[in-house]
């Protein structure tokens, strides 16, 4: 059975590197599973220079959480 796992990730260099590594491990350990990266631009990324004004918990994760709950990513 082939299955695709959709991994939501921030677009930062570090997040993409970590996600590529995780995707490779998922595929290596689970034959028949393909990992697809879904880059997401978070509110924190969009307002990086103005975090004091948009602050609050979740400025880098709220979009990821919404997409996860909406079934857009796994």
Protein Blocks (a to p, Z undefined) as FASTA:
>chain_A
ZZdddddddfbfklmmmmmmmmmmmmmmmghiacdddddddfklmmmmmmmmmgcehklm
mmmmmmmmnopaZZ
